[in-house]
Amino acid sequence: METRQADADDLERLRSSGSCEGGNLCYADLAGAALEGAVLRGADLKGADLSQAQLQGADLSGANLYKAKLGEADLSGAKLQGARLGKAKLRGAELEGADFSGADFKKADLRGLDFSGVELEGARLPRADLRAAQLQGAVLEKLYMKSCRLDGADLRGANLRKTDLRAAELETAHLSEATLQNARLENASLQNAMLVDANLWVAKCGAAKCLTSAPLGHIEVIA
């Protein structure tokens, strides 16, 4: 099966005008490109190389970024509502002020990212790799995060009410003062996780691994 490639006219349109709404930019080499404020709504950027690209304030809402390379890209203030980021690689990217509402991060590489000031309402993160991510005080309420990797992530004070964390890997995660009311933690791994003063009121913890040996401090748990 032939792999779809970027349309030459769409590439030229982007380079000349900074806009390529709905365009075909599959597998385009845009590494390091200056795309501040670019309009890429609904564009197909599957497999595109956007590593180190300057995308501050760009509009990528509804864009297809499946398997896109976004390592060390600057996405500050970018709009990515409803974007598809399955298996995308974002390590080292700058995300401050970005809006990922309703975005799909299935199996995305998000290791070590700082999510301070990032909007994630309605996002989906099944099997996403969030190891060592900075999520202090993040609002992750009701998100679908089944089987995601959160080993060593900083989730201090995070809002995880009604979040689906079934089979998630939370080993050595810092969850002190996090709110996990009504969260789903069945089969989650919490070995050596820090849960001091966390709120797990009515959280579903059936078969959660090592929950009883984690540092719990003052919490309320109903399994």
Backbone as a chain_set.jsonl record, in Angstrom:
{"seq": "METRQADADDLERLRSSGSCEGGNLCYADLAGAALEGAVLRGADLKGADLSQAQLQGADLSGANLYKAKLGEADLSGAKLQGARLGKAKLRGAELEGADFSGADFKKADLRGLDFSGVELEGARLPRADLRAAQLQGAVLEKLYMKSCRLDGADLRGANLRKTDLRAAELETAHLSEATLQNARLENASLQNAMLVDANLWVAKCGAAKCLTSAPLGHIEVIA", "coords": {"N": [[0.838, -1.199, 0.0], [0.652, 2.155, -0.934], [2.254, 4.873, 0.629], [0.777, 7.844, 1.713], [1.868, 11.023, 0.683], [3.074, 14.385, 1.343], [1.398, 17.129, -0.197], [2.734, 19.021, -2.769], [1.866, 21.577, -3.539], [0.393, 22.332, -1.289], [2.4, 22.459, 0.619], [3.902, 24.597, -0.37], [1.997, 26.6, -0.157], [1.784, 26.792, 2.607], [4.358, 27.658, 3.296], [4.5, 30.109, 1.998], [2.313, 31.635, 2.888], [1.777, 30.979, 5.52], [-0.413, 29.544, 6.167], [-2.412, 26.647, 5.966], [-4.911, 25.344, 5.966], [-6.632, 22.368, 6.463], [-4.966, 21.084, 4.705], [-2.793, 18.721, 2.919], [-0.184, 17.486, 4.471], [1.275, 15.285, 5.004], [3.927, 13.432, 6.35], [5.682, 15.521, 5.908], [8.724, 17.387, 5.894], [9.323, 19.476, 8.279], [11.039, 20.278, 10.161], [12.333, 22.39, 12.61], [11.071, 24.568, 11.472], [9.806, 27.919, 11.045], [6.88, 28.611, 12.254], [5.173, 30.261, 13.627], [2.03, 31.178, 14.808], [0.786, 29.948, 12.668], [-1.866, 28.751, 10.557], [-3.305, 25.789, 10.735], [-5.548, 24.28, 10.847], [-7.32, 21.266, 10.963], [-5.496, 20.089, 9.262], [-3.635, 17.479, 7.61], [-1.137, 15.996, 9.115], [0.149, 13.663, 9.425], [2.789, 11.674, 10.539], [4.559, 13.743, 10.076], [7.592, 15.662, 10.341], [8.13, 17.738, 12.821], [9.942, 18.499, 14.619], [11.584, 20.645, 16.862], [10.275, 22.777, 15.733], [8.899, 26.078, 15.452], [6.058, 26.81, 16.817], [4.48, 28.59, 18.178], [1.432, 29.827, 19.309], [0.13, 28.758, 17.122], [-2.576, 27.416, 15.133], [-3.748, 24.358, 15.398], [-6.003, 22.931, 15.628], [-8.051, 20.085, 15.496], [-6.282, 18.828, 13.819], [-4.5, 16.154, 12.18], [-2.09, 14.488, 13.745], [-0.885, 12.076, 13.929], [1.655, 9.925, 14.811], [3.435, 11.993, 14.457], [6.471, 13.906, 14.689], [7.368, 15.82, 17.276], [9.286, 16.599, 18.974], [10.975, 18.776, 21.151], [9.695, 20.916, 20.023], [8.176, 24.184, 19.956], [5.272, 24.792, 21.377], [3.895, 26.749, 22.656], [1.024, 28.349, 23.784], [-0.4, 27.331, 21.641], [-3.186, 26.098, 19.684], [-4.759, 23.129, 19.979], [-7.143, 21.773, 20.019], [-9.061, 18.874, 19.944], [-7.19, 17.602, 18.379], [-5.437, 14.874, 16.813], [-3.172, 12.883, 18.238], [-2.044, 10.409, 18.386], [0.514, 8.121, 19.12], [2.357, 10.117, 18.719], [5.444, 11.924, 19.12], [6.603, 13.85, 21.662], [8.647, 14.634, 23.328], [10.508, 16.915, 25.257], [9.194, 19.124, 24.27], [7.793, 22.455, 24.391], [5.06, 23.473, 26.196], [3.548, 25.425, 27.429], [0.561, 27.1, 28.138], [-0.776, 25.936, 26.029], [-3.626, 24.526, 24.335], [-5.179, 21.582, 24.631], [-7.709, 20.52, 24.584], [-9.982, 17.877, 24.376], [-8.225, 16.42, 22.812], [-6.541, 13.545, 21.382], [-4.312, 11.366, 22.75], [-3.391, 8.753, 22.423], [-1.08, 6.291, 23.153], [0.977, 8.133, 22.939], [4.227, 9.695, 23.202], [5.064, 11.302, 25.939], [6.954, 11.83, 27.773], [8.451, 13.294, 30.617], [7.417, 15.852, 30.177], [6.366, 19.23, 30.87], [3.379, 20.172, 32.1], [2.327, 22.53, 33.003], [-0.081, 25.059, 33.155], [-1.417, 24.057, 30.96], [-4.231, 23.162, 28.986], [-6.357, 20.44, 29.329], [-8.89, 19.432, 29.195], [-11.273, 16.939, 28.661], [-9.506, 15.431, 27.161], [-7.974, 12.429, 25.822], [-5.961, 9.83, 26.997], [-5.091, 7.098, 26.711], [-2.788, 4.519, 27.377], [-0.699, 6.271, 27.08], [2.639, 7.579, 27.392], [3.738, 8.947, 30.16], [5.85, 9.172, 31.856], [7.691, 10.583, 34.498], [6.544, 13.05, 34.053], [5.571, 16.487, 34.555], [3.007, 17.367, 36.446], [1.891, 18.901, 38.414], [-0.777, 20.057, 40.336], [-2.443, 19.834, 38.154], [-5.471, 19.774, 36.195], [-7.146, 17.021, 35.749], [-9.541, 15.864, 35.664], [-11.999, 13.404, 35.151], [-10.731, 12.32, 32.938], [-9.746, 9.944, 30.414], [-7.459, 7.645, 31.052], [-6.524, 5.095, 30.898], [-4.281, 2.426, 31.431], [-2.046, 4.029, 31.113], [1.356, 5.26, 31.427], [2.753, 6.45, 34.282], [4.933, 6.487, 35.864], [6.984, 7.825, 38.324], [5.939, 10.35, 37.876], [5.042, 13.739, 38.654], [2.409, 14.494, 40.469], [1.412, 16.075, 42.417], [-1.146, 17.511, 44.294], [-2.872, 17.342, 42.163], [-5.957, 17.252, 40.28], [-7.817, 14.527, 40.063], [-10.381, 13.574, 39.958], [-12.832, 11.18, 39.316], [-11.307, 10.121, 37.294], [-10.163, 7.799, 34.863], [-8.017, 5.447, 35.617], [-7.392, 2.818, 35.305], [-5.336, -0.02, 35.407], [-3.125, 1.571, 35.169], [0.305, 2.615, 35.382], [1.755, 3.67, 38.157], [3.989, 3.722, 39.669], [6.263, 4.947, 42.015], [5.202, 7.462, 41.641], [4.341, 10.837, 42.527], [1.845, 11.638, 44.481], [0.923, 13.21, 46.501], [-1.495, 14.986, 48.34], [-3.174, 14.925, 46.196], [-6.349, 14.735, 44.507], [-8.423, 12.077, 44.267], [-11.059, 11.321, 44.149], [-13.637, 9.054, 43.536], [-12.156, 8.008, 41.484], [-10.958, 5.579, 39.094], [-9.062, 2.885, 39.845], [-8.548, 0.254, 39.481], [-6.465, -2.551, 39.221], [-4.271, -0.921, 38.921], [-0.808, -0.005, 39.267], [0.855, 0.869, 42.122], [3.228, 0.847, 43.44], [5.519, 2.019, 45.769], [4.533, 4.573, 45.411], [3.853, 7.957, 46.34], [1.437, 8.917, 48.525], [0.654, 10.661, 50.472], [-1.687, 12.397, 52.361], [-3.43, 12.302, 50.237], [-6.621, 12.221, 48.589], [-8.733, 9.67, 48.361], [-11.427, 9.135, 48.383], [-14.09, 6.993, 48.025], [-12.842, 5.946, 45.835], [-12.253, 3.49, 43.322], [-10.514, 0.773, 43.975], [-10.024, -1.891, 43.504], [-7.981, -4.717, 43.334], [-5.76, -3.131, 42.993], [-2.316, -2.794, 42.726], [-0.02, -3.074, 45.338], [-1.126, -0.997, 46.823], [-1.672, -0.926, 49.546], [0.856, -0.847, 50.656], [1.911, 1.527, 49.924], [3.076, 4.87, 50.779], [0.735, 6.37, 52.631], [-0.247, 8.243, 54.515], [-2.532, 10.684, 55.749], [-5.408, 9.747, 54.556], [-8.532, 9.017, 52.924], [-10.027, 6.048, 52.177], [-12.067, 3.968, 50.225], [-12.404, 0.851, 49.195]], "CA": [[0.0, 0.0, 0.0], [1.475, 3.345, -1.075], [2.119, 5.846, 1.715], [0.395, 9.184, 1.253], [2.911, 12.018, 0.894], [2.612, 15.775, 1.353], [1.112, 17.766, -1.469], [3.716, 20.083, -3.007], [1.178, 22.869, -3.547], [0.047, 22.661, 0.087], [3.647, 22.862, 1.281], [4.238, 25.942, -0.835], [1.01, 27.504, 0.427], [2.154, 26.994, 4.002], [5.594, 28.433, 3.369], [4.312, 31.47, 1.491], [1.262, 32.384, 3.585], [1.643, 30.586, 6.916], [-1.726, 28.929, 6.343], [-2.672, 25.479, 5.13], [-6.051, 24.717, 6.616], [-7.122, 21.175, 5.795], [-4.019, 20.637, 3.687], [-2.102, 17.44, 3.018], [1.222, 17.687, 4.832], [1.736, 13.997, 5.521], [5.361, 13.14, 6.309], [6.445, 16.699, 5.49], [9.893, 17.733, 6.705], [9.166, 20.848, 8.76], [11.89, 20.376, 11.347], [12.906, 23.715, 12.831], [10.369, 25.586, 10.687], [9.207, 29.06, 11.742], [5.448, 28.522, 11.969], [4.445, 30.985, 14.661], [0.713, 31.665, 14.39], [0.321, 29.283, 11.444], [-3.219, 28.201, 10.584], [-3.221, 24.419, 10.244], [-6.763, 23.606, 11.304], [-7.747, 20.115, 10.179], [-4.465, 19.635, 8.328], [-3.155, 16.111, 7.786], [0.301, 16.053, 9.392], [0.551, 12.324, 9.835], [4.193, 11.349, 10.336], [5.37, 14.926, 9.751], [8.695, 15.991, 11.241], [7.997, 19.102, 13.326], [10.868, 18.632, 15.737], [12.177, 21.985, 17.04], [9.515, 23.799, 14.992], [8.372, 27.204, 16.233], [4.615, 26.762, 16.582], [3.816, 29.417, 19.181], [0.179, 30.441, 18.887], [-0.4, 28.147, 15.896], [-3.891, 26.775, 15.242], [-3.688, 22.988, 14.916], [-7.211, 22.267, 16.1], [-8.567, 19.065, 14.591], [-5.245, 18.318, 12.915], [-4.053, 14.772, 12.339], [-0.66, 14.479, 14.051], [-0.545, 10.698, 14.242], [3.073, 9.591, 14.627], [4.23, 13.184, 14.148], [7.632, 14.157, 15.536], [7.243, 17.167, 17.824], [10.298, 16.752, 20.006], [11.584, 20.1, 21.325], [8.925, 21.963, 19.336], [7.591, 25.189, 20.848], [3.821, 24.839, 21.175], [3.348, 27.7, 23.626], [-0.179, 29.057, 23.351], [-0.98, 26.742, 20.431], [-4.529, 25.528, 19.805], [-4.773, 21.763, 19.467], [-8.401, 21.15, 20.422], [-9.5, 17.783, 19.083], [-6.106, 17.085, 17.532], [-5.143, 13.453, 16.964], [-1.741, 12.804, 18.51], [-1.691, 9.031, 18.67], [1.9, 7.727, 18.864], [3.214, 11.281, 18.448], [6.593, 12.05, 20.017], [6.659, 15.249, 22.08], [9.649, 14.832, 24.378], [11.252, 18.169, 25.198], [8.379, 20.206, 23.701], [7.314, 23.518, 25.279], [3.601, 23.412, 26.082], [2.89, 26.415, 28.287], [-0.579, 27.82, 27.563], [-1.38, 25.209, 24.901], [-4.973, 23.999, 24.578], [-5.346, 20.241, 24.082], [-9.056, 20.058, 24.92], [-10.525, 16.868, 23.48], [-7.191, 15.8, 21.977], [-6.322, 12.11, 21.583], [-2.886, 11.097, 22.917], [-3.199, 7.317, 22.576], [0.291, 5.786, 22.976], [1.909, 9.228, 22.652], [5.411, 9.815, 24.05], [4.963, 12.581, 26.635], [7.859, 11.699, 28.907], [9.144, 14.438, 31.167], [6.864, 17.144, 29.772], [5.8, 20.112, 31.886], [2.024, 20.516, 31.692], [1.879, 23.727, 33.715], [-0.857, 25.987, 32.334], [-1.926, 23.392, 29.76], [-5.639, 22.772, 29.075], [-6.507, 19.055, 28.908], [-10.274, 19.011, 29.407], [-11.827, 16.019, 27.675], [-8.472, 14.721, 26.401], [-7.869, 10.981, 26.022], [-4.552, 9.474, 27.079], [-4.867, 5.671, 26.964], [-1.465, 3.971, 27.08], [0.29, 7.328, 26.845], [3.83, 7.489, 28.232], [3.872, 10.196, 30.92], [6.853, 8.98, 32.891], [8.407, 11.774, 34.978], [5.885, 14.287, 33.619], [5.276, 17.482, 35.585], [1.561, 17.577, 36.415], [1.491, 19.467, 39.697], [-1.984, 20.875, 40.304], [-3.142, 19.721, 36.869], [-6.876, 19.377, 36.218], [-7.26, 15.818, 34.929], [-10.834, 15.312, 36.055], [-12.795, 12.613, 34.21], [-9.983, 11.932, 31.743], [-9.552, 8.52, 30.15], [-6.016, 7.448, 31.102], [-6.332, 3.676, 31.146], [-3.013, 1.792, 31.048], [-0.976, 4.991, 30.813], [2.53, 5.148, 32.277], [2.954, 7.654, 35.088], [6.02, 6.196, 36.783], [7.809, 8.974, 38.666], [5.296, 11.626, 37.53], [4.719, 14.628, 39.765], [0.977, 14.785, 40.431], [1.047, 16.699, 43.684], [-2.273, 18.441, 44.24], [-3.637, 17.226, 40.904], [-7.374, 16.891, 40.368], [-8.051, 13.302, 39.315], [-11.733, 13.106, 40.253], [-13.509, 10.365, 38.296], [-10.377, 9.795, 36.207], [-10.02, 6.368, 34.616], [-6.608, 5.072, 35.706], [-7.312, 1.365, 35.373], [-4.108, -0.636, 34.898], [-2.075, 2.577, 34.987], [1.545, 2.392, 36.119], [1.977, 4.855, 38.988], [5.087, 3.419, 40.575], [7.079, 6.095, 42.45], [4.546, 8.74, 41.333], [4.129, 11.715, 43.68], [0.416, 11.971, 44.481], [0.57, 13.867, 47.755], [-2.553, 15.986, 48.292], [-3.977, 14.793, 44.977], [-7.74, 14.352, 44.713], [-8.78, 10.939, 43.427], [-12.418, 10.921, 44.475], [-14.344, 8.291, 42.505], [-11.256, 7.594, 40.4], [-10.893, 4.14, 38.858], [-7.678, 2.463, 40.021], [-8.455, -1.193, 39.434], [-5.272, -3.113, 38.583], [-3.183, 0.059, 38.794], [0.387, -0.313, 40.045], [1.185, 2.032, 42.946], [4.378, 0.509, 44.261], [6.357, 3.142, 46.18], [3.93, 5.877, 45.11], [3.657, 8.815, 47.505], [0.021, 9.266, 48.588], [0.412, 11.367, 51.725], [-2.778, 13.378, 52.323], [-4.25, 12.188, 49.03], [-8.036, 11.953, 48.846], [-9.238, 8.586, 47.516], [-12.777, 8.837, 48.858], [-14.907, 6.193, 47.117], [-12.078, 5.501, 44.67], [-12.355, 2.057, 43.079], [-9.133, 0.328, 44.042], [-9.975, -3.336, 43.449], [-6.795, -5.346, 42.749], [-4.662, -2.181, 42.793], [-1.106, -3.433, 43.199], [0.828, -2.407, 46.321], [-1.754, 0.184, 47.402], [-1.576, -0.92, 51.002], [2.223, -0.594, 51.093], [2.317, 2.869, 49.527], [2.979, 5.838, 51.861], [-0.595, 6.943, 52.484], [-0.502, 9.395, 55.359], [-3.929, 10.886, 56.112], [-6.286, 9.678, 53.395], [-9.768, 8.28, 53.114], [-10.101, 5.083, 51.082], [-13.092, 2.928, 50.233], [-12.053, -0.006, 48.064]], "C": [[0.875, 1.252, 0.0], [1.184, 4.339, 0.049], [1.801, 7.224, 1.146], [1.493, 10.184, 1.604], [2.334, 13.427, 0.808], [2.397, 16.293, -0.067], [2.039, 18.969, -1.649], [3.071, 21.468, -2.982], [0.802, 23.3, -2.131], [1.283, 23.108, 0.868], [4.033, 24.284, 0.898], [3.272, 26.969, -0.255], [1.352, 27.809, 1.877], [3.366, 27.901, 4.115], [5.4, 29.889, 2.936], [3.326, 32.29, 2.315], [1.134, 32.065, 5.071], [0.299, 29.948, 7.211], [-1.869, 27.74, 5.409], [-3.797, 24.675, 5.767], [-6.553, 23.537, 5.798], [-6.179, 20.596, 4.764], [-3.41, 19.272, 3.955], [-0.615, 17.686, 3.236], [1.808, 16.404, 5.431], [3.241, 13.822, 5.305], [6.21, 14.316, 5.821], [7.618, 16.937, 6.434], [9.801, 19.21, 7.064], [9.991, 21.06, 10.031], [12.503, 21.767, 11.445], [12.191, 24.839, 12.109], [9.785, 26.693, 11.572], [7.73, 29.123, 11.368], [4.622, 29.193, 13.055], [3.114, 31.496, 14.106], [0.166, 31.016, 13.138], [-1.087, 28.721, 11.624], [-3.187, 26.836, 9.904], [-4.424, 23.609, 10.713], [-7.118, 22.448, 10.365], [-6.722, 19.6, 9.19], [-4.051, 18.199, 8.642], [-1.635, 16.157, 7.88], [0.811, 14.7, 9.879], [2.022, 12.095, 9.516], [5.089, 12.529, 10.023], [6.466, 15.142, 10.789], [8.605, 17.473, 11.599], [8.92, 19.318, 14.528], [11.544, 20.006, 15.698], [11.464, 23.074, 16.241], [8.987, 24.867, 15.944], [6.895, 27.346, 15.921], [3.842, 27.577, 17.615], [2.543, 30.034, 18.604], [-0.424, 29.86, 17.626], [-1.758, 27.503, 16.167], [-3.828, 25.41, 14.563], [-4.926, 22.209, 15.358], [-7.725, 21.297, 15.044], [-7.543, 18.472, 13.65], [-4.92, 16.858, 13.216], [-2.539, 14.782, 12.509], [-0.209, 13.084, 14.464], [0.901, 10.409, 13.851], [3.931, 10.797, 14.235], [5.379, 13.332, 15.147], [7.59, 15.616, 15.978], [8.26, 17.404, 18.944], [10.942, 18.125, 19.983], [10.901, 21.191, 20.503], [8.373, 22.941, 20.369], [6.121, 25.347, 20.501], [3.152, 25.801, 22.153], [2.131, 28.409, 23.052], [-0.831, 28.501, 22.11], [-2.357, 26.149, 20.721], [-4.528, 24.146, 19.155], [-6.04, 21.026, 19.907], [-8.798, 20.064, 19.417], [-8.429, 17.218, 18.168], [-5.872, 15.602, 17.823], [-3.632, 13.276, 17.046], [-1.306, 11.386, 18.873], [-0.273, 8.719, 18.22], [2.812, 8.89, 18.481], [4.327, 11.345, 19.494], [6.786, 13.527, 20.356], [7.741, 15.522, 23.121], [10.411, 16.135, 24.168], [10.469, 19.336, 24.626], [7.975, 21.208, 24.78], [5.808, 23.635, 25.09], [2.867, 24.523, 26.819], [1.766, 27.155, 27.545], [-1.229, 27.133, 26.378], [-2.736, 24.641, 25.303], [-5.137, 22.669, 23.845], [-6.734, 19.679, 24.412], [-9.539, 19.033, 23.893], [-9.506, 16.187, 22.583], [-7.022, 14.324, 22.331], [-4.822, 11.84, 21.583], [-2.597, 9.599, 23.02], [-1.77, 6.91, 22.201], [1.298, 6.883, 22.634], [3.07, 9.232, 23.645], [5.436, 11.216, 24.655], [5.916, 12.613, 27.835], [8.513, 13.021, 29.299], [8.573, 15.799, 30.824], [6.292, 17.919, 30.952], [4.433, 20.586, 31.387], [1.471, 21.729, 32.444], [1.135, 24.657, 32.759], [-1.42, 25.387, 31.062], [-3.375, 22.948, 29.979], [-5.8, 21.356, 28.506], [-7.947, 18.55, 29.042], [-10.756, 18.1, 28.275], [-10.791, 15.269, 26.846], [-8.492, 13.231, 26.734], [-6.395, 10.593, 25.961], [-4.318, 7.98, 27.327], [-3.49, 5.23, 26.489], [-0.429, 5.025, 26.713], [1.456, 7.17, 27.81], [4.085, 8.847, 28.875], [4.896, 10.05, 32.038], [7.595, 10.285, 33.188], [7.79, 13.09, 34.497], [5.586, 15.19, 34.811], [3.806, 17.867, 35.481], [1.05, 18.126, 37.739], [0.25, 20.349, 39.528], [-2.773, 20.782, 39.022], [-4.596, 19.289, 37.056], [-7.042, 18.242, 35.211], [-8.588, 15.107, 35.187], [-11.544, 14.631, 34.887], [-12.039, 12.184, 32.949], [-9.851, 10.413, 31.639], [-8.055, 8.281, 30.012], [-5.684, 5.977, 31.377], [-4.988, 3.193, 30.591], [-1.905, 2.783, 30.702], [0.179, 4.806, 31.795], [2.783, 6.484, 32.967], [4.05, 7.424, 36.123], [6.832, 7.468, 37.052], [7.204, 10.317, 38.315], [4.991, 12.435, 38.785], [3.275, 15.073, 39.631], [0.514, 15.412, 41.739], [-0.099, 17.701, 43.491], [-3.101, 18.367, 42.978], [-5.083, 16.83, 41.172], [-7.62, 15.706, 39.444], [-9.426, 12.717, 39.635], [-12.325, 12.364, 39.048], [-12.61, 10.036, 37.099], [-10.222, 8.282, 36.082], [-8.533, 6.031, 34.536], [-6.454, 3.555, 35.831], [-6.036, 0.87, 34.698], [-3.001, 0.376, 34.615], [-0.857, 2.231, 35.843], [1.904, 3.693, 36.837], [3.111, 4.632, 39.985], [5.975, 4.655, 40.772], [6.462, 7.449, 42.077], [4.305, 9.522, 42.618], [2.701, 12.233, 43.619], [-0.019, 12.648, 45.772], [-0.447, 14.983, 47.509], [-3.337, 15.967, 46.982], [-5.398, 14.365, 45.34], [-8.103, 13.265, 43.72], [-10.172, 10.429, 43.764], [-13.083, 10.234, 43.283], [-13.462, 7.919, 41.309], [-11.281, 6.079, 40.262], [-9.428, 3.72, 38.866], [-7.538, 0.941, 39.993], [-7.228, -1.634, 38.627], [-4.158, -2.096, 38.329], [-2.008, -0.361, 39.679], [0.833, 0.948, 40.778], [2.381, 1.759, 43.848], [5.268, 1.731, 44.494], [5.82, 4.517, 45.746], [3.728, 6.651, 46.405], [2.221, 9.324, 47.502], [-0.323, 10.0, 49.877], [-0.646, 12.45, 51.528], [-3.561, 13.365, 51.013], [-5.675, 11.833, 49.421], [-8.531, 10.912, 47.853], [-10.645, 8.193, 47.911], [-13.611, 8.172, 47.753], [-14.156, 5.826, 45.832], [-12.19, 3.986, 44.546], [-10.957, 1.495, 42.931], [-8.998, -1.187, 43.948], [-8.768, -3.845, 42.682], [-5.687, -4.353, 42.423], [-3.417, -2.753, 43.444], [-0.343, -2.531, 44.169], [0.209, -1.156, 46.92], [-1.547, 0.23, 48.905], [-0.169, -0.651, 51.499], [2.722, 0.779, 50.688], [2.21, 3.812, 50.716], [1.689, 6.636, 51.735], [-0.83, 8.184, 53.324], [-1.965, 9.48, 55.712], [-4.802, 10.884, 54.859], [-7.548, 8.933, 53.787], [-9.926, 7.356, 51.917], [-11.294, 4.17, 51.288], [-12.829, 2.075, 48.999], [-13.298, -0.714, 47.529]], "O": [[1.752, 1.39, 0.853], [0.029, 4.61, 0.375], [2.463, 7.704, 0.225], [1.993, 10.176, 2.729], [1.246, 13.635, 0.271], [3.118, 15.937, -0.999], [2.114, 19.835, -0.777], [3.657, 22.421, -2.467], [0.876, 24.483, -1.8], [1.212, 24.03, 1.681], [4.442, 25.076, 1.746], [3.676, 28.078, 0.097], [1.226, 28.949, 2.325], [3.39, 28.812, 4.942], [6.061, 30.789, 3.452], [3.48, 33.506, 2.432], [0.464, 32.791, 5.806], [-0.09, 29.823, 8.372], [-1.507, 27.8, 4.234], [-3.65, 23.489, 6.063], [-6.861, 23.667, 4.613], [-6.563, 19.695, 4.018], [-3.497, 18.738, 5.061], [0.115, 18.044, 2.311], [2.72, 16.447, 6.256], [3.751, 14.04, 4.206], [7.337, 14.118, 5.369], [7.507, 16.711, 7.639], [10.151, 20.082, 6.267], [9.674, 21.913, 10.861], [13.112, 22.261, 10.495], [12.668, 25.974, 12.133], [9.333, 26.442, 12.69], [7.37, 29.623, 10.303], [3.515, 28.756, 13.369], [3.075, 32.161, 13.071], [-0.83, 31.488, 12.592], [-1.451, 28.271, 12.711], [-3.061, 26.729, 8.684], [-4.324, 22.405, 10.947], [-7.205, 22.618, 9.149], [-7.045, 18.754, 8.356], [-4.108, 17.762, 9.792], [-0.937, 16.332, 6.882], [1.773, 14.615, 10.642], [2.459, 12.291, 8.383], [6.27, 12.34, 9.732], [6.286, 14.842, 11.969], [8.952, 18.344, 10.801], [8.696, 20.212, 15.344], [12.009, 20.462, 14.653], [11.993, 24.175, 16.088], [8.671, 24.583, 17.1], [6.514, 27.923, 14.902], [2.679, 27.285, 17.895], [2.568, 30.677, 17.555], [-1.394, 30.407, 17.102], [-2.05, 27.097, 17.291], [-3.85, 25.305, 13.336], [-4.899, 20.981, 15.449], [-7.824, 21.631, 13.864], [-7.897, 17.69, 12.768], [-5.048, 16.393, 14.349], [-1.796, 15.044, 11.563], [0.728, 12.928, 15.248], [1.309, 10.622, 12.709], [5.042, 10.626, 13.733], [5.264, 12.93, 16.305], [7.755, 16.529, 15.168], [8.094, 18.31, 19.76], [11.401, 18.59, 18.94], [11.465, 22.267, 20.307], [8.133, 22.57, 21.518], [5.762, 25.944, 19.487], [1.962, 25.667, 22.438], [2.194, 28.997, 21.972], [-1.736, 29.132, 21.563], [-2.655, 25.751, 21.847], [-4.324, 24.01, 17.948], [-6.019, 19.817, 20.138], [-8.861, 20.303, 18.211], [-8.735, 16.431, 17.272], [-6.086, 15.138, 18.943], [-2.909, 13.486, 16.072], [-0.318, 11.193, 19.581], [0.105, 9.01, 17.085], [3.913, 8.676, 17.975], [4.16, 10.872, 20.619], [7.086, 14.348, 19.489], [7.724, 16.585, 23.74], [10.891, 16.428, 23.073], [11.012, 20.434, 24.502], [7.833, 20.846, 25.948], [5.327, 23.864, 23.98], [1.636, 24.535, 26.816], [1.979, 27.748, 26.488], [-2.147, 27.689, 25.775], [-2.964, 24.316, 26.468], [-5.222, 22.624, 22.617], [-6.894, 18.462, 24.506], [-9.509, 19.29, 22.69], [-9.887, 15.445, 21.678], [-7.325, 13.909, 23.45], [-4.14, 12.045, 20.579], [-1.619, 9.221, 23.664], [-1.315, 7.151, 21.083], [2.365, 6.591, 22.094], [2.911, 8.819, 24.794], [5.779, 12.189, 23.984], [5.689, 13.35, 28.795], [9.043, 13.756, 28.466], [9.187, 16.815, 31.15], [5.795, 17.331, 31.913], [4.336, 21.302, 30.391], [0.255, 21.917, 32.502], [1.644, 25.003, 31.693], [-1.856, 26.119, 30.173], [-3.707, 22.418, 31.039], [-5.434, 21.093, 27.36], [-8.178, 17.341, 29.004], [-10.659, 18.442, 27.096], [-11.156, 14.543, 25.922], [-8.968, 12.827, 27.795], [-5.674, 10.957, 25.032], [-3.419, 7.63, 28.092], [-3.076, 5.519, 25.366], [0.596, 4.713, 26.107], [1.278, 6.681, 28.925], [4.579, 9.774, 28.231], [4.809, 10.737, 33.056], [8.056, 10.986, 32.287], [8.447, 14.13, 34.532], [5.375, 14.717, 35.928], [3.399, 18.586, 34.569], [-0.081, 17.853, 38.14], [0.223, 21.258, 38.698], [-3.691, 21.574, 38.812], [-4.91, 18.528, 37.971], [-7.075, 18.46, 34.0], [-8.726, 13.906, 34.955], [-11.673, 15.19, 33.797], [-12.66, 11.73, 31.988], [-9.844, 9.702, 32.643], [-7.445, 8.65, 29.009], [-4.677, 5.669, 32.016], [-4.611, 3.499, 29.46], [-0.924, 2.408, 30.06], [-0.01, 4.252, 32.878], [2.997, 7.508, 32.318], [4.085, 8.102, 37.15], [7.311, 8.111, 36.117], [7.88, 11.339, 38.439], [4.717, 11.874, 39.847], [2.946, 15.914, 38.795], [-0.651, 15.286, 42.115], [-0.032, 18.601, 42.655], [-3.945, 19.23, 42.737], [-5.389, 16.161, 42.159], [-7.634, 15.842, 38.221], [-9.611, 11.501, 39.587], [-12.314, 12.862, 37.922], [-13.103, 9.712, 36.019], [-10.157, 7.574, 37.087], [-7.875, 6.292, 33.528], [-5.479, 3.075, 36.408], [-5.699, 1.275, 33.585], [-2.046, 0.069, 33.901], [-0.988, 1.624, 36.906], [2.301, 4.678, 36.215], [3.17, 5.289, 41.025], [6.377, 5.311, 39.81], [7.13, 8.478, 42.185], [4.089, 8.933, 43.677], [2.374, 13.126, 42.838], [-1.206, 12.658, 46.098], [-0.289, 15.806, 46.608], [-4.085, 16.902, 46.695], [-5.616, 13.711, 46.359], [-8.098, 13.478, 42.508], [-10.432, 9.229, 43.672], [-13.091, 10.761, 42.17], [-13.971, 7.559, 40.247], [-11.593, 5.375, 41.222], [-8.646, 4.139, 38.012], [-6.521, 0.402, 40.431], [-6.987, -1.162, 37.516], [-3.208, -2.385, 37.602], [-2.2, -0.996, 40.716], [1.149, 1.963, 40.156], [2.523, 2.379, 44.902], [5.708, 2.388, 43.55], [6.563, 5.498, 45.718], [3.461, 6.058, 47.45], [1.819, 10.065, 46.605], [-1.47, 9.963, 50.324], [-0.523, 13.306, 50.651], [-4.279, 14.319, 50.713], [-5.907, 11.216, 50.461], [-8.727, 11.202, 46.673], [-11.018, 7.026, 47.785], [-13.801, 8.742, 46.679], [-14.78, 5.435, 44.845], [-12.219, 3.279, 45.553], [-10.292, 1.699, 41.916], [-7.941, -1.721, 44.286], [-8.546, -3.466, 41.532], [-4.771, -4.677, 41.667], [-3.462, -3.158, 44.605], [-0.057, -1.374, 43.862], [0.928, -0.325, 47.475], [-1.28, 1.289, 49.473], [0.002, -0.263, 52.654], [3.83, 1.17, 51.058], [1.36, 3.608, 51.584], [1.556, 7.477, 50.846], [-1.541, 9.092, 52.893], [-2.595, 8.451, 55.956], [-4.919, 11.904, 54.18], [-7.618, 8.302, 54.842], [-9.957, 7.814, 50.775], [-11.513, 3.657, 52.386], [-13.016, 2.54, 47.875], [-13.208, -1.484, 46.572]]}, "num_chains": 1, "name": "protein.A"}
